[in-house]
C-alpha cells in the first residue's frame, strides 16, 4: 500500500451514489487530488480493459494517442508564482462548448494565484474532465502528459480559509486530507454542495452565466463513467497521473476535455 498517497472521504450530494467505503456514510464519495492505493490497481485494470463501458452498452472504440514533448514552462512549477489580479476571467474551450470562469482573488488568494499561473503557462490544454459524477461535481486538472504530472504532483500550495460556499457553479480546488495539499486539480460543483465548506474546500471562482455557455455547457460534460475505479467504472487516478491521455483516450473515449484556456482582458 502506498501510504504516501492520501485521500479524503467526503459526503456527496450525488444522485449517482458510489459504493460506500469503510467507516463512511452511505452517501460518501472521494474528492481528492491524489490517486487511490496501489492495491486498487487490479480493479482499475478491469476497468481499463473494458474501456469503462457500462453493462448492456455497445463497446466503445479506443483511440490511440502519442504524446508530444511538453513545453519547458510546464515543467517548472517553481517559476509559476506571479500574483493574480484582484479579479480576472478565464475562457475554457471544451469539447462541449465554451464557458467563462470569473475569479475573485479575495475569496481564496493563494488558490487564485495558482489557477492564474496555470492558465498563463498553458497548462489546461487537452486536459480531461476525468471524474464527473452527475448531480455532484466534475473534476479536472491532471495533465495529459505524465512528465508534467511528475513535476506538479508535489508542488502544493498553502490552504486558504473558506470564504464562499460550494454552491452550484463554484470552481474549487480538490485536495487530500492532509493540510496544504492543493496542487493542480479542481472541481466545478454541479449541485449545491455546502457540506464541503466545513471540510476546507475553498472556492476560488464561479462559472459566468453572462458570457459564453455558462453552466449549460458544464452540465453537458459526460458523466456516464461515474465514480473512478475501483469504486466505479471511471478512470483510476493513479493511472491518469502515470499514463496520462493515452490511458484516458484509449480506455475512456467518451470523456470530455478542455481544449484550451485563456485569460480574458
Buried (B, 14 or more C-beta within 10 A) or exposed (E): EEEEBBBBBBBBBBEBBBEBEEEEEEBBBBBBBBBBBEEBBEBBBEBBEBBBBEEEEEEBEEEEBEBEEBBEBBBEBEEBEEEBEEEBBBBBBBBBBBBBBBBBBEBBBBBBBBBBBBBBBBBBBBBBBBBBBBBBBBBBBBBBBBEBBEBBBEBBBEBBEBBBBBBBBBBBBBBBBEEEBBBBBBBBBBBEBEBBBEBBBBBBBBBBBEBBBBBEBBBBBBBBBBBBBBBBBBBBBBBBBBBBBBBBBBBBBBBBBBBBBBBEE
